[in-house]
Amino acid sequence: MTTKLAFDVEEAAALMSISRRTIYELMRTGELGSIKIGRRRLVRLTDITDFLANQETAA
């Protein structure tokens, strides 16, 4: 079984249990990293785990 390394915005939102709009806002402000491949915007698994780790330390 292969682990996914990147997720589209829909998948990232579902994985984090937040809205697509929030994902786009986090990407816009630079709080959540993302990459663009062609016309697709992807959020790497490492970007998600880094974001969540930063939220944990901020709380």
C-alpha distance matrix in Angstrom:
0.0 3.8 6.6 9.6 12.6 15.3 16.5 19.6 22.5 21.9 18.4 19.6 22.6 20.7 18.4 21.6 23.8 26.4 27.9 27.3 30.8 30.1 27.1 29.5 32.2 30.1 29.1 32.8 34.1 31.6 30.2 26.7 25.6 24.2 23.9 25.2 23.9 26.3 27.3 24.2 24.1 20.8 20.3 18.1 16.2 18.6 21.5 20.6 20.3 23.5 25.3 24.6 25.6 28.8 29.5 29.3 31.8 34.1 34.5
3.8 0.0 3.8 6.4 9.0 11.9 13.6 16.8 19.9 19.8 16.3 17.2 20.5 19.2 16.8 19.9 22.4 24.6 26.0 25.0 28.4 27.7 24.5 26.6 29.4 27.2 26.0 29.6 30.9 28.3 27.2 23.6 22.2 20.7 20.3 21.7 20.3 23.0 24.1 21.0 20.9 17.5 17.1 14.7 13.1 15.5 18.3 17.8 17.8 20.8 22.6 22.4 23.4 26.4 27.4 27.5 29.8 31.9 32.7
6.6 3.8 0.0 3.8 6.3 9.2 11.0 14.5 17.2 17.3 13.7 14.1 17.4 16.3 13.6 16.4 19.1 21.3 22.9 22.1 25.4 24.3 21.2 23.6 26.1 23.7 22.7 26.5 27.6 25.0 23.6 20.1 19.0 17.8 17.9 19.7 19.0 22.0 22.8 19.4 18.7 15.1 14.0 11.6 9.5 12.1 14.9 14.1 14.1 17.1 18.9 18.6 19.8 22.7 23.6 23.8 26.1 28.2 28.9
9.6 6.4 3.8 0.0 3.8 5.7 7.3 10.8 13.7 14.1 10.7 11.2 14.7 14.1 11.8 14.6 17.4 19.0 20.2 19.0 22.2 21.5 18.1 20.2 23.0 20.9 19.6 23.3 24.7 22.3 21.2 17.5 16.3 14.6 14.7 16.2 15.6 18.5 19.2 15.7 14.9 11.4 10.7 8.8 7.6 10.8 12.8 12.2 13.2 16.0 17.3 17.5 19.2 21.6 22.4 23.2 25.6 27.2 28.1
12.6 9.0 6.3 3.8 0.0 3.8 7.1 10.6 13.3 14.7 11.7 11.1 14.9 15.2 12.7 14.7 18.0 19.1 20.2 18.8 21.6 20.6 17.0 18.8 21.4 19.0 17.4 21.0 22.2 19.5 18.6 15.0 13.3 11.8 11.8 13.9 13.6 17.0 17.9 14.6 13.3 9.6 8.6 5.7 5.3 7.8 9.9 10.3 11.3 13.5 15.1 15.9 17.3 19.4 20.7 21.8 23.7 25.3 26.7
15.3 11.9 9.2 5.7 3.8 0.0 3.8 7.0 9.7 11.5 9.1 8.5 12.2 13.1 11.4 13.2 16.3 16.8 17.4 15.5 18.2 17.6 13.9 15.4 18.2 16.2 14.4 17.9 19.5 17.1 16.6 12.9 11.2 9.0 9.1 10.9 11.0 14.2 14.7 11.1 9.7 5.9 5.4 4.1 5.5 8.5 9.0 9.4 11.6 13.5 14.2 15.5 17.5 19.0 20.0 21.7 23.7 24.7 26.2
16.5 13.6 11.0 7.3 7.1 3.8 0.0 3.8 6.4 7.8 5.5 5.5 9.1 10.0 9.0 11.1 13.6 13.9 14.2 12.2 15.3 15.1 11.6 13.2 16.3 14.9 13.4 16.8 18.8 17.0 16.4 12.6 11.8 9.5 10.1 11.3 11.8 14.4 13.9 10.1 8.6 5.3 5.2 6.3 7.3 10.7 10.3 9.6 12.5 14.7 14.4 15.4 18.1 19.5 19.8 21.7 24.1 24.7 25.8
19.6 16.8 14.5 10.8 10.6 7.0 3.8 0.0 3.8 5.5 5.3 6.1 8.6 10.0 10.5 12.2 13.9 13.5 12.7 10.0 13.0 13.6 10.3 11.2 14.7 14.1 12.4 15.3 17.9 16.7 16.6 13.0 12.3 9.5 10.0 10.1 10.8 12.6 11.2 7.5 6.3 4.7 6.2 8.8 10.7 13.7 12.4 11.8 15.2 16.9 16.0 17.3 20.3 21.2 21.2 23.5 25.9 26.0 27.0
22.5 19.9 17.2 13.7 13.3 9.7 6.4 3.8 0.0 3.8 5.5 5.1 6.0 8.6 9.8 10.5 11.8 10.5 9.3 6.3 9.3 10.0 6.9 7.8 11.4 11.2 10.1 12.8 15.4 14.9 14.6 11.4 11.6 9.5 11.0 11.3 13.0 14.6 12.5 9.1 7.0 6.5 6.9 10.3 11.9 14.5 12.5 11.4 15.1 16.5 14.8 16.0 19.4 19.8 19.3 21.9 24.4 24.0 24.9
21.9 19.8 17.3 14.1 14.7 11.5 7.8 5.5 3.8 0.0 3.8 5.5 5.2 6.3 8.6 10.1 10.3 9.7 8.3 6.2 9.9 11.0 8.8 10.4 13.6 13.8 13.4 16.0 18.4 18.2 17.4 14.4 15.1 13.2 14.6 14.7 15.9 17.2 14.9 11.6 10.4 9.7 10.0 12.9 13.6 16.8 15.1 13.3 16.7 18.7 16.9 17.4 20.9 21.7 20.7 23.0 25.9 25.5 25.9
18.4 16.3 13.7 10.7 11.7 9.1 5.5 5.3 5.5 3.8 0.0 3.8 5.4 5.1 6.0 8.6 9.6 10.3 10.3 9.0 12.7 12.9 10.3 12.6 15.6 14.9 14.5 17.7 19.7 18.8 17.7 14.3 14.8 13.0 14.5 15.2 16.0 17.9 16.4 12.7 11.4 9.4 9.0 10.9 10.9 14.4 13.5 11.4 14.3 16.9 15.7 15.8 19.1 20.5 19.8 21.6 24.6 24.8 25.1
19.6 17.2 14.1 11.2 11.1 8.5 5.5 6.1 5.1 5.5 3.8 0.0 3.8 5.5 5.0 6.1 8.3 8.5 9.2 8.2 11.3 10.5 7.6 10.5 13.0 11.7 11.6 15.0 16.5 15.5 14.0 10.7 11.6 10.5 12.8 14.3 15.9 18.2 16.8 13.2 10.8 8.5 6.7 8.8 8.7 11.7 10.2 7.9 11.1 13.4 11.9 12.2 15.6 16.8 16.1 18.2 21.0 21.1 21.7
22.6 20.5 17.4 14.7 14.9 12.2 9.1 8.6 6.0 5.2 5.4 3.8 0.0 3.8 5.5 5.2 5.7 5.1 5.5 5.5 8.7 8.0 6.3 9.5 11.6 11.0 11.9 14.8 16.2 16.0 14.3 11.7 13.5 12.9 15.4 16.7 18.6 20.5 18.5 15.1 12.8 11.3 9.8 12.3 12.1 14.7 12.8 10.1 13.2 15.2 12.9 12.8 16.6 17.3 15.9 18.1 21.1 20.7 20.8
20.7 19.2 16.3 14.1 15.2 13.1 10.0 10.0 8.6 6.3 5.1 5.5 3.8 0.0 3.8 5.5 4.9 6.5 7.6 8.4 11.8 11.3 10.1 13.2 15.3 14.7 15.6 18.6 19.9 19.6 17.7 14.9 16.6 15.9 18.1 19.3 20.7 22.6 20.7 17.2 15.4 13.6 12.2 14.0 13.0 16.1 15.0 11.9 14.3 17.0 15.2 14.3 17.9 19.3 17.7 19.2 22.6 22.6 22.2
18.4 16.8 13.6 11.8 12.7 11.4 9.0 10.5 9.8 8.6 6.0 5.0 5.5 3.8 0.0 3.8 5.6 8.0 10.2 10.9 14.1 12.8 11.0 14.4 16.3 14.7 15.6 19.0 19.9 18.9 16.7 13.8 15.2 14.9 17.3 19.1 20.4 22.9 21.6 17.9 15.7 13.1 11.0 11.8 10.1 13.1 12.6 9.2 11.0 14.1 12.9 11.7 15.0 16.9 15.7 16.8 20.2 20.7 20.5
21.6 19.9 16.4 14.6 14.7 13.2 11.1 12.2 10.5 10.1 8.6 6.1 5.2 5.5 3.8 0.0 3.8 5.5 8.6 10.1 12.5 10.3 9.2 12.9 14.0 12.2 13.8 17.0 17.4 16.7 14.1 11.8 14.0 14.6 17.6 19.7 21.6 24.2 22.7 19.1 16.4 14.1 11.4 12.6 10.9 13.0 11.8 8.1 9.9 12.5 10.4 9.0 12.6 14.1 12.3 13.8 17.1 17.3 17.0
23.8 22.4 19.1 17.4 18.0 16.3 13.6 13.9 11.8 10.3 9.6 8.3 5.7 4.9 5.6 3.8 0.0 3.8 7.0 9.6 11.9 10.2 10.2 13.8 14.7 13.8 15.8 18.5 19.1 19.1 16.5 14.6 17.1 17.5 20.4 22.1 24.0 26.2 24.3 20.8 18.4 16.6 14.4 16.0 14.6 16.8 15.4 11.9 13.7 16.1 13.7 12.0 15.6 16.8 14.5 15.8 19.3 19.0 18.2
26.4 24.6 21.3 19.0 19.1 16.8 13.9 13.5 10.5 9.7 10.3 8.5 5.1 6.5 8.0 5.5 3.8 0.0 3.8 6.8 8.3 6.5 7.3 10.7 11.2 10.9 13.2 15.5 16.0 16.6 14.3 12.8 15.7 16.1 19.2 20.7 23.0 24.9 22.7 19.6 16.9 15.8 13.8 16.1 15.4 17.3 15.1 12.1 14.5 16.1 13.1 12.3 16.0 16.4 13.9 16.1 19.3 18.3 17.8
27.9 26.0 22.9 20.2 20.2 17.4 14.2 12.7 9.3 8.3 10.3 9.2 5.5 7.6 10.2 8.6 7.0 3.8 0.0 3.8 5.2 5.2 6.5 8.8 9.9 10.7 12.6 14.3 15.6 16.7 15.1 13.6 16.2 16.0 18.7 19.7 22.0 23.4 20.7 18.0 15.6 15.3 14.1 17.0 17.1 19.2 16.7 14.2 17.1 18.5 15.4 15.3 19.1 19.0 16.8 19.3 22.2 21.0 20.7
27.3 25.0 22.1 19.0 18.8 15.5 12.2 10.0 6.3 6.2 9.0 8.2 5.5 8.4 10.9 10.1 9.6 6.8 3.8 0.0 3.8 5.4 5.0 6.3 8.6 9.9 10.6 12.3 14.4 15.3 14.5 12.5 14.4 13.5 15.9 16.4 18.6 19.8 17.0 14.4 12.2 12.4 11.9 15.3 16.2 18.4 15.7 13.8 17.3 18.4 15.6 16.3 20.0 19.8 18.2 21.1 23.7 22.5 22.8
30.8 28.4 25.4 22.2 21.6 18.2 15.3 13.0 9.3 9.9 12.7 11.3 8.7 11.8 14.1 12.5 11.9 8.3 5.2 3.8 0.0 3.8 5.4 5.2 6.2 8.7 9.9 10.4 12.4 14.2 13.7 12.7 14.9 14.5 17.0 17.4 20.2 21.1 18.2 16.1 13.7 14.5 14.0 17.5 18.6 20.2 17.1 15.6 19.0 19.5 16.2 17.2 20.8 20.0 18.2 21.4 23.7 21.9 22.3
30.1 27.7 24.3 21.5 20.6 17.6 15.1 13.6 10.0 11.0 12.9 10.5 8.0 11.3 12.8 10.3 10.2 6.5 5.2 5.4 3.8 0.0 3.8 5.4 4.9 6.1 8.5 9.6 10.6 12.1 10.8 10.1 13.0 13.6 16.7 17.9 20.9 22.4 20.0 17.5 14.5 14.6 13.1 16.2 16.9 18.0 14.8 13.1 16.2 16.4 13.0 13.8 17.3 16.3 14.4 17.7 19.9 18.1 18.6
27.1 24.5 21.2 18.1 17.0 13.9 11.6 10.3 6.9 8.8 10.3 7.6 6.3 10.1 11.0 9.2 10.2 7.3 6.5 5.0 5.4 3.8 0.0 3.8 5.4 5.2 6.2 8.6 10.1 10.6 9.5 7.6 9.9 10.0 13.1 14.4 17.3 19.2 17.0 14.3 11.1 10.8 9.3 12.5 13.5 14.9 11.7 10.3 13.8 14.2 11.2 12.6 16.1 15.4 14.3 17.5 19.7 18.5 19.4
29.5 26.6 23.6 20.2 18.8 15.4 13.2 11.2 7.8 10.4 12.6 10.5 9.5 13.2 14.4 12.9 13.8 10.7 8.8 6.3 5.2 5.4 3.8 0.0 3.8 5.5 5.1 6.0 8.7 9.8 10.2 8.8 10.3 9.8 12.4 13.1 16.2 17.5 15.1 13.0 9.9 11.0 10.5 14.0 15.9 17.0 13.5 13.1 16.7 16.5 13.7 15.7 18.9 17.8 17.0 20.4 22.2 20.7 22.0
32.2 29.4 26.1 23.0 21.4 18.2 16.3 14.7 11.4 13.6 15.6 13.0 11.6 15.3 16.3 14.0 14.7 11.2 9.9 8.6 6.2 4.9 5.4 3.8 0.0 3.8 5.4 5.0 6.2 8.5 8.6 8.7 11.1 11.8 14.8 15.9 19.3 20.7 18.4 16.6 13.3 14.2 13.0 16.2 17.7 18.2 14.5 14.0 17.2 16.5 13.2 15.3 18.2 16.4 15.4 19.0 20.5 18.4 19.7
30.1 27.2 23.7 20.9 19.0 16.2 14.9 14.1 11.2 13.8 14.9 11.7 11.0 14.7 14.7 12.2 13.8 10.9 10.7 9.9 8.7 6.1 5.2 5.5 3.8 0.0 3.8 5.5 5.3 6.1 5.1 5.2 8.2 9.8 13.3 15.2 18.7 20.7 19.0 16.7 13.1 13.0 11.0 13.6 14.9 14.9 11.2 10.8 13.7 12.7 9.5 11.8 14.6 12.8 12.2 15.8 17.1 15.5 17.1
29.1 26.0 22.7 19.6 17.4 14.4 13.4 12.4 10.1 13.4 14.5 11.6 11.9 15.6 15.6 13.8 15.8 13.2 12.6 10.6 9.9 8.5 6.2 5.1 5.4 3.8 0.0 3.8 5.5 5.0 6.1 4.8 6.0 6.7 9.8 11.6 15.2 17.2 15.7 13.7 10.0 10.4 9.0 11.8 14.0 14.0 10.3 11.0 14.2 13.1 10.7 13.6 16.1 14.6 14.8 18.3 19.4 18.1 20.2
32.8 29.6 26.5 23.3 21.0 17.9 16.8 15.3 12.8 16.0 17.7 15.0 14.8 18.6 19.0 17.0 18.5 15.5 14.3 12.3 10.4 9.6 8.6 6.0 5.0 5.5 3.8 0.0 3.8 5.5 7.7 8.1 9.1 9.8 12.2 13.2 16.9 18.4 16.6 15.3 12.0 13.3 12.6 15.4 17.7 17.6 13.8 14.7 17.8 16.3 13.7 16.7 19.0 16.9 17.0 20.7 21.4 19.6 21.7
34.1 30.9 27.6 24.7 22.2 19.5 18.8 17.9 15.4 18.4 19.7 16.5 16.2 19.9 19.9 17.4 19.1 16.0 15.6 14.4 12.4 10.6 10.1 8.7 6.2 5.3 5.5 3.8 0.0 3.8 5.6 7.7 9.4 11.4 14.2 16.0 19.7 21.5 20.1 18.6 15.1 15.8 14.2 16.5 18.3 17.5 13.7 14.6 17.1 15.0 12.3 15.3 17.1 14.5 14.6 18.4 18.7 16.6 18.9
31.6 28.3 25.0 22.3 19.5 17.1 17.0 16.7 14.9 18.2 18.8 15.5 16.0 19.6 18.9 16.7 19.1 16.6 16.7 15.3 14.2 12.1 10.6 9.8 8.5 6.1 5.0 5.5 3.8 0.0 3.8 5.4 6.2 8.8 11.7 14.1 17.8 20.1 19.2 17.5 13.9 13.9 12.0 13.7 15.6 14.4 10.7 12.3 14.6 12.2 10.1 13.6 15.1 12.7 13.7 17.2 17.3 15.9 18.7
30.2 27.2 23.6 21.2 18.6 16.6 16.4 16.6 14.6 17.4 17.7 14.0 14.3 17.7 16.7 14.1 16.5 14.3 15.1 14.5 13.7 10.8 9.5 10.2 8.6 5.1 6.1 7.7 5.6 3.8 0.0 3.8 6.5 9.8 13.3 16.1 19.5 22.1 21.2 19.0 15.2 14.4 11.8 13.1 14.1 12.9 9.2 9.9 11.9 9.6 6.9 10.1 11.7 9.3 9.9 13.5 13.9 12.6 15.1
26.7 23.6 20.1 17.5 15.0 12.9 12.6 13.0 11.4 14.4 14.3 10.7 11.7 14.9 13.8 11.8 14.6 12.8 13.6 12.5 12.7 10.1 7.6 8.8 8.7 5.2 4.8 8.1 7.7 5.4 3.8 0.0 3.8 6.6 10.3 13.3 16.5 19.3 18.5 15.9 12.1 10.9 8.0 9.5 10.7 10.0 6.2 7.0 9.7 8.3 6.0 9.3 11.4 10.2 11.0 14.2 15.3 14.7 16.9
25.6 22.2 19.0 16.3 13.3 11.2 11.8 12.3 11.6 15.1 14.8 11.6 13.5 16.6 15.2 14.0 17.1 15.7 16.2 14.4 14.9 13.0 9.9 10.3 11.1 8.2 6.0 9.1 9.4 6.2 6.5 3.8 0.0 3.8 7.1 10.4 13.6 16.6 16.4 14.0 10.3 9.0 6.6 7.6 9.8 8.9 5.3 7.8 10.5 9.0 8.2 11.7 13.3 12.4 14.0 16.9 17.7 17.5 20.0
24.2 20.7 17.8 14.6 11.8 9.0 9.5 9.5 9.5 13.2 13.0 10.5 12.9 15.9 14.9 14.6 17.5 16.1 16.0 13.5 14.5 13.6 10.0 9.8 11.8 9.8 6.7 9.8 11.4 8.8 9.8 6.6 3.8 0.0 3.8 6.9 10.0 13.0 12.8 10.2 6.7 5.6 4.5 6.4 9.7 9.8 7.0 9.2 12.4 11.8 11.2 14.3 16.2 15.9 17.1 20.0 21.1 21.0 23.3
23.9 20.3 17.9 14.7 11.8 9.1 10.1 10.0 11.0 14.6 14.5 12.8 15.4 18.1 17.3 17.6 20.4 19.2 18.7 15.9 17.0 16.7 13.1 12.4 14.8 13.3 9.8 12.2 14.2 11.7 13.3 10.3 7.1 3.8 0.0 3.8 6.6 9.8 10.4 8.3 5.8 5.3 6.4 7.5 11.3 11.6 9.7 12.2 15.1 14.7 14.7 17.7 19.4 19.3 20.7 23.4 24.5 24.6 26.9
25.2 21.7 19.7 16.2 13.9 10.9 11.3 10.1 11.3 14.7 15.2 14.3 16.7 19.3 19.1 19.7 22.1 20.7 19.7 16.4 17.4 17.9 14.4 13.1 15.9 15.2 11.6 13.2 16.0 14.1 16.1 13.3 10.4 6.9 3.8 0.0 3.8 6.2 6.8 5.6 4.5 6.1 8.8 10.5 14.3 15.1 13.3 15.4 18.5 18.3 18.1 21.0 23.0 22.7 24.0 26.8 28.0 27.8 30.1
23.9 20.3 19.0 15.6 13.6 11.0 11.8 10.8 13.0 15.9 16.0 15.9 18.6 20.7 20.4 21.6 24.0 23.0 22.0 18.6 20.2 20.9 17.3 16.2 19.3 18.7 15.2 16.9 19.7 17.8 19.5 16.5 13.6 10.0 6.6 3.8 0.0 3.8 6.0 5.3 6.5 7.5 10.8 11.8 15.4 16.6 15.6 17.6 20.5 20.7 20.8 23.5 25.4 25.6 26.9 29.5 30.8 30.9 33.1
26.3 23.0 22.0 18.5 17.0 14.2 14.4 12.6 14.6 17.2 17.9 18.2 20.5 22.6 22.9 24.2 26.2 24.9 23.4 19.8 21.1 22.4 19.2 17.5 20.7 20.7 17.2 18.4 21.5 20.1 22.1 19.3 16.6 13.0 9.8 6.2 3.8 0.0 3.8 5.6 8.2 10.3 13.8 15.3 18.9 20.3 19.1 20.9 23.9 24.2 24.0 26.7 28.8 28.8 29.9 32.7 34.0 33.9 36.1
27.3 24.1 22.8 19.2 17.9 14.7 13.9 11.2 12.5 14.9 16.4 16.8 18.5 20.7 21.6 22.7 24.3 22.7 20.7 17.0 18.2 20.0 17.0 15.1 18.4 19.0 15.7 16.6 20.1 19.2 21.2 18.5 16.4 12.8 10.4 6.8 6.0 3.8 0.0 3.8 6.7 9.8 13.4 15.7 19.1 20.9 19.2 20.5 23.9 24.2 23.5 26.0 28.5 28.4 29.0 32.0 33.5 33.1 35.0
24.2 21.0 19.4 15.7 14.6 11.1 10.1 7.5 9.1 11.6 12.7 13.2 15.1 17.2 17.9 19.1 20.8 19.6 18.0 14.4 16.1 17.5 14.3 13.0 16.6 16.7 13.7 15.3 18.6 17.5 19.0 15.9 14.0 10.2 8.3 5.6 5.3 5.6 3.8 0.0 3.8 6.3 10.0 12.4 15.6 17.6 16.1 17.1 20.5 21.1 20.5 22.7 25.3 25.5 26.0 28.8 30.6 30.4 32.1
24.1 20.9 18.7 14.9 13.3 9.7 8.6 6.3 7.0 10.4 11.4 10.8 12.8 15.4 15.7 16.4 18.4 16.9 15.6 12.2 13.7 14.5 11.1 9.9 13.3 13.1 10.0 12.0 15.1 13.9 15.2 12.1 10.3 6.7 5.8 4.5 6.5 8.2 6.7 3.8 0.0 3.8 6.9 9.9 13.2 14.9 12.8 13.8 17.4 17.8 16.9 19.3 21.9 21.8 22.4 25.3 27.0 26.6 28.4
20.8 17.5 15.1 11.4 9.6 5.9 5.3 4.7 6.5 9.7 9.4 8.5 11.3 13.6 13.1 14.1 16.6 15.8 15.3 12.4 14.5 14.6 10.8 11.0 14.2 13.0 10.4 13.3 15.8 13.9 14.4 10.9 9.0 5.6 5.3 6.1 7.5 10.3 9.8 6.3 3.8 0.0 3.8 6.3 9.5 11.5 10.0 10.9 14.2 15.0 14.6 16.7 19.2 19.7 20.4 22.9 24.7 24.9 26.6
20.3 17.1 14.0 10.7 8.6 5.4 5.2 6.2 6.9 10.0 9.0 6.7 9.8 12.2 11.0 11.4 14.4 13.8 14.1 11.9 14.0 13.1 9.3 10.5 13.0 11.0 9.0 12.6 14.2 12.0 11.8 8.0 6.6 4.5 6.4 8.8 10.8 13.8 13.4 10.0 6.9 3.8 0.0 3.8 6.5 8.3 6.5 7.1 10.5 11.4 10.9 13.0 15.4 16.0 16.8 19.2 21.0 21.3 23.0
18.1 14.7 11.6 8.8 5.7 4.1 6.3 8.8 10.3 12.9 10.9 8.8 12.3 14.0 11.8 12.6 16.0 16.1 17.0 15.3 17.5 16.2 12.5 14.0 16.2 13.6 11.8 15.4 16.5 13.7 13.1 9.5 7.6 6.4 7.5 10.5 11.8 15.3 15.7 12.4 9.9 6.3 3.8 0.0 3.8 5.3 5.1 6.5 8.8 9.9 10.8 12.7 14.4 15.5 16.9 18.7 20.4 21.3 23.1
16.2 13.1 9.5 7.6 5.3 5.5 7.3 10.7 11.9 13.6 10.9 8.7 12.1 13.0 10.1 10.9 14.6 15.4 17.1 16.2 18.6 16.9 13.5 15.9 17.7 14.9 14.0 17.7 18.3 15.6 14.1 10.7 9.8 9.7 11.3 14.3 15.4 18.9 19.1 15.6 13.2 9.5 6.5 3.8 0.0 3.8 5.4 5.1 6.3 8.6 9.9 10.7 12.3 14.3 15.5 16.7 18.6 20.1 21.5
18.6 15.5 12.1 10.8 7.8 8.5 10.7 13.7 14.5 16.8 14.4 11.7 14.7 16.1 13.1 13.0 16.8 17.3 19.2 18.4 20.2 18.0 14.9 17.0 18.2 14.9 14.0 17.6 17.5 14.4 12.9 10.0 8.9 9.8 11.6 15.1 16.6 20.3 20.9 17.6 14.9 11.5 8.3 5.3 3.8 0.0 3.8 5.4 5.1 5.9 8.4 9.9 10.4 12.1 14.1 15.2 16.5 18.2 20.1
21.5 18.3 14.9 12.8 9.9 9.0 10.3 12.4 12.5 15.1 13.5 10.2 12.8 15.0 12.6 11.8 15.4 15.1 16.7 15.7 17.1 14.8 11.7 13.5 14.5 11.2 10.3 13.8 13.7 10.7 9.2 6.2 5.3 7.0 9.7 13.3 15.6 19.1 19.2 16.1 12.8 10.0 6.5 5.1 5.4 3.8 0.0 3.8 5.6 5.1 6.0 8.6 9.9 10.6 12.3 14.3 15.5 16.4 18.6
20.6 17.8 14.1 12.2 10.3 9.4 9.6 11.8 11.4 13.3 11.4 7.9 10.1 11.9 9.2 8.1 11.9 12.1 14.2 13.8 15.6 13.1 10.3 13.1 14.0 10.8 11.0 14.7 14.6 12.3 9.9 7.0 7.8 9.2 12.2 15.4 17.6 20.9 20.5 17.1 13.8 10.9 7.1 6.5 5.1 5.4 3.8 0.0 3.8 5.5 5.1 6.2 8.6 10.0 10.7 12.4 14.5 15.4 16.8
20.3 17.8 14.1 13.2 11.3 11.6 12.5 15.2 15.1 16.7 14.3 11.1 13.2 14.3 11.0 9.9 13.7 14.5 17.1 17.3 19.0 16.2 13.8 16.7 17.2 13.7 14.2 17.8 17.1 14.6 11.9 9.7 10.5 12.4 15.1 18.5 20.5 23.9 23.9 20.5 17.4 14.2 10.5 8.8 6.3 5.1 5.6 3.8 0.0 3.8 5.4 5.1 6.0 8.6 9.9 10.5 12.5 14.2 15.6
23.5 20.8 17.1 16.0 13.5 13.5 14.7 16.9 16.5 18.7 16.9 13.4 15.2 17.0 14.1 12.5 16.1 16.1 18.5 18.4 19.5 16.4 14.2 16.5 16.5 12.7 13.1 16.3 15.0 12.2 9.6 8.3 9.0 11.8 14.7 18.3 20.7 24.2 24.2 21.1 17.8 15.0 11.4 9.9 8.6 5.9 5.1 5.5 3.8 0.0 3.8 5.5 5.1 6.2 8.7 9.9 10.7 12.3 14.5
25.3 22.6 18.9 17.3 15.1 14.2 14.4 16.0 14.8 16.9 15.7 11.9 12.9 15.2 12.9 10.4 13.7 13.1 15.4 15.6 16.2 13.0 11.2 13.7 13.2 9.5 10.7 13.7 12.3 10.1 6.9 6.0 8.2 11.2 14.7 18.1 20.8 24.0 23.5 20.5 16.9 14.6 10.9 10.8 9.9 8.4 6.0 5.1 5.4 3.8 0.0 3.8 5.5 5.2 6.3 8.8 10.2 10.6 12.6
24.6 22.4 18.6 17.5 15.9 15.5 15.4 17.3 16.0 17.4 15.8 12.2 12.8 14.3 11.7 9.0 12.0 12.3 15.3 16.3 17.2 13.8 12.6 15.7 15.3 11.8 13.6 16.7 15.3 13.6 10.1 9.3 11.7 14.3 17.7 21.0 23.5 26.7 26.0 22.7 19.3 16.7 13.0 12.7 10.7 9.9 8.6 6.2 5.1 5.5 3.8 0.0 3.8 5.4 5.0 6.3 8.8 9.8 10.8
25.6 23.4 19.8 19.2 17.3 17.5 18.1 20.3 19.4 20.9 19.1 15.6 16.6 17.9 15.0 12.6 15.6 16.0 19.1 20.0 20.8 17.3 16.1 18.9 18.2 14.6 16.1 19.0 17.1 15.1 11.7 11.4 13.3 16.2 19.4 23.0 25.4 28.8 28.5 25.3 21.9 19.2 15.4 14.4 12.3 10.4 9.9 8.6 6.0 5.1 5.5 3.8 0.0 3.8 5.4 5.1 6.4 8.7 10.2
28.8 26.4 22.7 21.6 19.4 19.0 19.5 21.2 19.8 21.7 20.5 16.8 17.3 19.3 16.9 14.1 16.8 16.4 19.0 19.8 20.0 16.3 15.4 17.8 16.4 12.8 14.6 16.9 14.5 12.7 9.3 10.2 12.4 15.9 19.3 22.7 25.6 28.8 28.4 25.5 21.8 19.7 16.0 15.5 14.3 12.1 10.6 10.0 8.6 6.2 5.2 5.4 3.8 0.0 3.8 5.4 5.2 6.1 8.8
29.5 27.4 23.6 22.4 20.7 20.0 19.8 21.2 19.3 20.7 19.8 16.1 15.9 17.7 15.7 12.3 14.5 13.9 16.8 18.2 18.2 14.4 14.3 17.0 15.4 12.2 14.8 17.0 14.6 13.7 9.9 11.0 14.0 17.1 20.7 24.0 26.9 29.9 29.0 26.0 22.4 20.4 16.8 16.9 15.5 14.1 12.3 10.7 9.9 8.7 6.3 5.0 5.4 3.8 0.0 3.8 5.5 5.1 6.3
29.3 27.5 23.8 23.2 21.8 21.7 21.7 23.5 21.9 23.0 21.6 18.2 18.1 19.2 16.8 13.8 15.8 16.1 19.3 21.1 21.4 17.7 17.5 20.4 19.0 15.8 18.3 20.7 18.4 17.2 13.5 14.2 16.9 20.0 23.4 26.8 29.5 32.7 32.0 28.8 25.3 22.9 19.2 18.7 16.7 15.2 14.3 12.4 10.5 9.9 8.8 6.3 5.1 5.4 3.8 0.0 3.8 5.5 5.4
31.8 29.8 26.1 25.6 23.7 23.7 24.1 25.9 24.4 25.9 24.6 21.0 21.1 22.6 20.2 17.1 19.3 19.3 22.2 23.7 23.7 19.9 19.7 22.2 20.5 17.1 19.4 21.4 18.7 17.3 13.9 15.3 17.7 21.1 24.5 28.0 30.8 34.0 33.5 30.6 27.0 24.7 21.0 20.4 18.6 16.5 15.5 14.5 12.5 10.7 10.2 8.8 6.4 5.2 5.5 3.8 0.0 3.8 5.5
34.1 31.9 28.2 27.2 25.3 24.7 24.7 26.0 24.0 25.5 24.8 21.1 20.7 22.6 20.7 17.3 19.0 18.3 21.0 22.5 21.9 18.1 18.5 20.7 18.4 15.5 18.1 19.6 16.6 15.9 12.6 14.7 17.5 21.0 24.6 27.8 30.9 33.9 33.1 30.4 26.6 24.9 21.3 21.3 20.1 18.2 16.4 15.4 14.2 12.3 10.6 9.8 8.7 6.1 5.1 5.5 3.8 0.0 3.8
34.5 32.7 28.9 28.1 26.7 26.2 25.8 27.0 24.9 25.9 25.1 21.7 20.8 22.2 20.5 17.0 18.2 17.8 20.7 22.8 22.3 18.6 19.4 22.0 19.7 17.1 20.2 21.7 18.9 18.7 15.1 16.9 20.0 23.3 26.9 30.1 33.1 36.1 35.0 32.1 28.4 26.6 23.0 23.1 21.5 20.1 18.6 16.8 15.6 14.5 12.6 10.8 10.2 8.8 6.3 5.4 5.5 3.8 0.0
